[in-house]
């Protein structure tokens, strides 16, 4: 087992493991560490703990020191300079008439590099822009193109739910999201209703999907023949979260059909649904996938 601490460099950013060495580090401390980008300033969000060597991305770098008051002042100064750098870069982008949108600027702690993040519809030739920026700031310049999800994570905002965006407030990594998750949860397949401000599918579609998937594996499909306490019937509707099914059964007294609600534990599937039968959705899977192709990125 290896003792590590988890360090985060941005709010809701990814957590990276470092070797604390002989330093007495607690959760909430700010530390100076060496990364592939250079020396960085970060917050310890996971206190010292032991993990398996298999969970470590080698090589495991060391914590240089616990941040001093001078380190904290320097980090604050860097944050103030980032806004100035943003304004300068924005002027240069307009000067060169580049089709790109500047999103964020980041100084490395040791000021050896300034990273400019931007979005664009295609490739951008920014070689002249880099030369101009290097002449102004006298340090290494990196321009990094990011996607719309990363842009939303950096800028933040309020989602349709009325709460701060998950990606900018606590979600460390983006997980793959597909239209199948919306289908399984019986949500509206209208792109405007299941996409966030980044115009991509809601990240929250992933949160409950595993639960839905487990229940759906047990639920009979619409059109399946099941055995109920009232006799055989045909499933006409299902409720995944409540694990209930509505079944059309015959009333033996007057030989009429009626729809009754049963718990999943009270029904037994005796015949699968006819694959040719469609559920209540009006669009076919192909039509849905074609309409939402741009969302599945």
Buried (B, 14 or more C-beta within 10 A) or exposed (E): EBEBBBBBBBEBBEBBBBBBEEBEBEEEBBBBBBBEBEBBBBBBBBBBEEBEEEEEEEEEBEBBEBBEEEBEEBBEEBEEBBEEBBEBBBEBBEEBEBEBEBBBBBBBBBBEBBBBBBBEEEEBEBEEBBEBBEEBBEBBBBBEBBEBBBBBBBEBEEBEEEEBBBBBEEBEEBEEBBBBBBBBBBBEBEBEEBBBBBBBBBBBBBEBBEEBBEBBEEBBBBBBBBBBEBEBBBBEBBBBEEEBBBBEBBEEEEEEEEEBEBEBEBBEBEEEBEEEEEEEEEEEEEEBBEBBEEBEE
